[in-house]
């Protein structure tokens, strides 16, 4: 009994499908990695804004204390020692208010930097996620093409996979 003739293009389908599956796995791994990094950055950003808020509350507390002492100084007796004490306290509160203002600026800058990093990580993640989707569709089309023996379907799957590979490259290098 003679063996049926082998169709060599089916061997190419198997090879390309295997290569595409590896690329899809790499893209999926990278997408997951970037997604995790986005979550970490989101947490860091939230922590920075909470820290910023706590500094704002402390700054406001010092402003209130300074204002109370300012009013007390205006209403107090002309005793020079009391006036000096209140003036020194007001000066201390002004320093603290200034310090908290500077700390808030630094915290805000750091939080905004985290937001920018987060946006870039999201771009990487989106590119890899799209690459995974396109590569999986290409793999599926190649497998179906081999089952129903339609070369055009395999070619269409390869075309989608080529776009998926471009997005995979974009995931690494952010070309667009």
C-alpha beads as a LAMMPS data file, in Angstrom:
LAMMPS data file: protein, C-alpha beads

176 atoms
175 bonds

1 atom types
1 bond types

-500.0 500.0 xlo xhi
-500.0 500.0 ylo yhi
-500.0 500.0 zlo zhi

Masses

1 110.0

Atoms # bond

1 1 1 0.000 0.000 0.000
2 1 1 1.480 3.300 -1.081
3 1 1 1.636 6.287 1.243
4 1 1 -0.348 9.344 0.169
5 1 1 1.876 12.129 -1.136
6 1 1 2.987 14.569 1.532
7 1 1 2.062 18.165 1.131
8 1 1 5.216 20.092 2.027
9 1 1 3.318 23.294 2.743
10 1 1 1.740 21.560 5.763
11 1 1 5.224 21.154 7.249
12 1 1 5.692 24.907 6.841
13 1 1 2.341 25.471 8.526
14 1 1 3.516 23.398 11.490
15 1 1 6.825 25.238 11.684
16 1 1 5.328 28.736 11.411
17 1 1 2.600 27.851 13.905
18 1 1 5.238 26.727 16.396
19 1 1 7.253 29.927 15.908
20 1 1 4.127 32.058 16.249
21 1 1 3.140 30.192 19.416
22 1 1 6.535 30.994 20.931
23 1 1 6.172 34.664 19.965
24 1 1 2.653 34.727 21.422
25 1 1 3.941 33.200 24.663
26 1 1 6.729 35.794 24.899
27 1 1 4.271 38.603 24.171
28 1 1 1.845 37.271 26.765
29 1 1 4.606 37.078 29.355
30 1 1 5.765 40.626 28.593
31 1 1 2.180 41.961 28.638
32 1 1 1.673 40.371 32.040
33 1 1 4.959 41.818 33.274
34 1 1 4.043 45.327 32.143
35 1 1 0.558 44.976 33.603
36 1 1 2.081 44.082 36.969
37 1 1 4.451 47.032 36.747
38 1 1 1.511 49.341 35.975
39 1 1 -0.252 48.076 39.103
40 1 1 2.861 48.687 41.195
41 1 1 3.197 52.213 39.784
42 1 1 -0.479 52.861 40.458
43 1 1 0.036 51.898 44.085
44 1 1 3.149 54.069 44.338
45 1 1 1.266 56.987 42.801
46 1 1 -1.622 56.588 45.260
47 1 1 0.854 56.457 48.144
48 1 1 2.524 59.651 46.969
49 1 1 -0.766 61.487 46.716
50 1 1 -1.781 60.257 50.181
51 1 1 1.556 61.498 51.514
52 1 1 0.966 64.816 49.729
53 1 1 -2.443 65.057 51.377
54 1 1 -0.984 64.362 54.828
55 1 1 1.573 67.143 54.282
56 1 1 -1.242 69.477 53.244
57 1 1 -3.150 68.691 56.428
58 1 1 -0.065 69.260 58.590
59 1 1 0.713 72.497 56.737
60 1 1 -2.842 73.694 57.285
61 1 1 -2.587 72.833 60.987
62 1 1 0.500 75.017 61.302
63 1 1 -1.228 77.817 59.411
64 1 1 -4.132 77.699 61.856
65 1 1 -1.785 77.724 64.872
66 1 1 0.158 80.628 63.398
67 1 1 -3.035 82.560 62.782
68 1 1 -4.236 81.958 66.345
69 1 1 -0.938 83.193 67.733
70 1 1 -0.994 86.204 65.426
71 1 1 -4.411 87.167 66.737
72 1 1 -3.301 86.489 70.324
73 1 1 -0.288 88.723 69.798
74 1 1 -2.492 91.497 68.541
75 1 1 -4.845 91.186 71.512
76 1 1 -2.285 90.516 74.261
77 1 1 -0.765 92.908 76.702
78 1 1 2.149 95.098 75.709
79 1 1 4.479 92.846 77.742
80 1 1 7.661 92.553 75.606
81 1 1 8.448 89.004 76.764
82 1 1 5.013 87.752 75.699
83 1 1 5.367 89.613 72.416
84 1 1 8.822 88.043 71.789
85 1 1 7.582 84.557 72.650
86 1 1 4.604 84.876 70.327
87 1 1 6.771 86.368 67.568
88 1 1 9.229 83.449 67.876
89 1 1 6.394 80.921 67.724
90 1 1 4.911 82.599 64.682
91 1 1 8.330 82.512 63.009
92 1 1 8.659 78.785 63.830
93 1 1 5.216 78.116 62.345
94 1 1 6.137 80.078 59.217
95 1 1 9.250 77.906 58.807
96 1 1 7.189 74.725 59.176
97 1 1 4.613 75.984 56.687
98 1 1 7.396 76.763 54.230
99 1 1 8.987 73.339 54.766
100 1 1 5.702 71.546 54.180
101 1 1 5.148 73.604 51.036
102 1 1 8.550 72.524 49.680
103 1 1 7.934 68.886 50.628
104 1 1 4.574 68.994 48.876
105 1 1 6.221 70.309 45.695
106 1 1 8.733 67.457 45.773
107 1 1 6.053 64.840 46.425
108 1 1 3.923 66.255 43.603
109 1 1 6.884 66.125 41.204
110 1 1 7.595 62.508 42.170
111 1 1 3.935 61.541 41.740
112 1 1 3.813 63.187 38.316
113 1 1 6.981 61.305 37.307
114 1 1 5.348 58.044 38.362
115 1 1 2.304 58.931 36.242
116 1 1 4.535 59.441 33.181
117 1 1 6.313 56.127 33.802
118 1 1 2.943 54.470 34.244
119 1 1 1.719 55.788 30.894
120 1 1 4.777 54.383 29.131
121 1 1 4.297 51.010 30.820
122 1 1 0.676 51.021 29.661
123 1 1 1.821 51.624 26.081
124 1 1 4.174 48.623 26.286
125 1 1 1.416 46.495 27.792
126 1 1 -1.130 47.499 25.151
127 1 1 1.263 46.690 22.308
128 1 1 2.079 43.258 23.735
129 1 1 -1.591 42.506 24.433
130 1 1 -2.521 43.356 20.845
131 1 1 0.403 41.250 19.612
132 1 1 -0.855 38.265 21.621
133 1 1 -4.339 38.626 20.167
134 1 1 -3.138 38.892 16.561
135 1 1 -0.647 36.050 16.944
136 1 1 -3.292 33.783 18.483
137 1 1 -5.686 34.521 15.630
138 1 1 -2.876 33.808 13.158
139 1 1 -2.108 30.509 14.906
140 1 1 -5.777 29.542 14.883
141 1 1 -6.125 30.380 11.196
142 1 1 -2.987 28.368 10.389
143 1 1 -4.270 25.367 12.311
144 1 1 -7.655 25.528 10.598
145 1 1 -5.925 25.972 7.209
146 1 1 -3.960 22.779 7.809
147 1 1 -7.115 20.904 8.809
148 1 1 -9.153 21.997 5.811
149 1 1 -6.100 22.234 3.524
150 1 1 -6.578 25.832 2.387
151 1 1 -3.343 27.643 1.643
152 1 1 -5.087 31.019 1.366
153 1 1 -6.329 30.753 4.917
154 1 1 -2.770 30.000 6.050
155 1 1 -1.557 33.066 4.110
156 1 1 -4.198 35.205 5.798
157 1 1 -3.119 33.828 9.173
158 1 1 0.504 34.647 8.338
159 1 1 -0.486 38.186 7.356
160 1 1 -2.271 38.731 10.689
161 1 1 0.679 37.187 12.467
162 1 1 3.065 39.551 10.686
163 1 1 1.056 42.481 12.052
164 1 1 1.171 40.782 15.463
165 1 1 4.971 40.543 15.200
166 1 1 5.141 44.258 14.398
167 1 1 3.121 44.982 17.554
168 1 1 5.381 42.630 19.494
169 1 1 8.376 44.667 18.314
170 1 1 6.511 47.821 19.221
171 1 1 6.002 46.383 22.694
172 1 1 9.753 46.259 23.120
173 1 1 10.734 49.506 21.369
174 1 1 7.579 51.701 21.230
175 1 1 8.019 52.734 17.621
176 1 1 4.501 54.127 17.440

Bonds

1 1 1 2
2 1 2 3
3 1 3 4
4 1 4 5
5 1 5 6
6 1 6 7
7 1 7 8
8 1 8 9
9 1 9 10
10 1 10 11
11 1 11 12
12 1 12 13
13 1 13 14
14 1 14 15
15 1 15 16
16 1 16 17
17 1 17 18
18 1 18 19
19 1 19 20
20 1 20 21
21 1 21 22
22 1 22 23
23 1 23 24
24 1 24 25
25 1 25 26
26 1 26 27
27 1 27 28
28 1 28 29
29 1 29 30
30 1 30 31
31 1 31 32
32 1 32 33
33 1 33 34
34 1 34 35
35 1 35 36
36 1 36 37
37 1 37 38
38 1 38 39
39 1 39 40
40 1 40 41
41 1 41 42
42 1 42 43
43 1 43 44
44 1 44 45
45 1 45 46
46 1 46 47
47 1 47 48
48 1 48 49
49 1 49 50
50 1 50 51
51 1 51 52
52 1 52 53
53 1 53 54
54 1 54 55
55 1 55 56
56 1 56 57
57 1 57 58
58 1 58 59
59 1 59 60
60 1 60 61
61 1 61 62
62 1 62 63
63 1 63 64
64 1 64 65
65 1 65 66
66 1 66 67
67 1 67 68
68 1 68 69
69 1 69 70
70 1 70 71
71 1 71 72
72 1 72 73
73 1 73 74
74 1 74 75
75 1 75 76
76 1 76 77
77 1 77 78
78 1 78 79
79 1 79 80
80 1 80 81
81 1 81 82
82 1 82 83
83 1 83 84
84 1 84 85
85 1 85 86
86 1 86 87
87 1 87 88
88 1 88 89
89 1 89 90
90 1 90 91
91 1 91 92
92 1 92 93
93 1 93 94
94 1 94 95
95 1 95 96
96 1 96 97
97 1 97 98
98 1 98 99
99 1 99 100
100 1 100 101
101 1 101 102
102 1 102 103
103 1 103 104
104 1 104 105
105 1 105 106
106 1 106 107
107 1 107 108
108 1 108 109
109 1 109 110
110 1 110 111
111 1 111 112
112 1 112 113
113 1 113 114
114 1 114 115
115 1 115 116
116 1 116 117
117 1 117 118
118 1 118 119
119 1 119 120
120 1 120 121
121 1 121 122
122 1 122 123
123 1 123 124
124 1 124 125
125 1 125 126
126 1 126 127
127 1 127 128
128 1 128 129
129 1 129 130
130 1 130 131
131 1 131 132
132 1 132 133
133 1 133 134
134 1 134 135
135 1 135 136
136 1 136 137
137 1 137 138
138 1 138 139
139 1 139 140
140 1 140 141
141 1 141 142
142 1 142 143
143 1 143 144
144 1 144 145
145 1 145 146
146 1 146 147
147 1 147 148
148 1 148 149
149 1 149 150
150 1 150 151
151 1 151 152
152 1 152 153
153 1 153 154
154 1 154 155
155 1 155 156
156 1 156 157
157 1 157 158
158 1 158 159
159 1 159 160
160 1 160 161
161 1 161 162
162 1 162 163
163 1 163 164
164 1 164 165
165 1 165 166
166 1 166 167
167 1 167 168
168 1 168 169
169 1 169 170
170 1 170 171
171 1 171 172
172 1 172 173
173 1 173 174
174 1 174 175
175 1 175 176
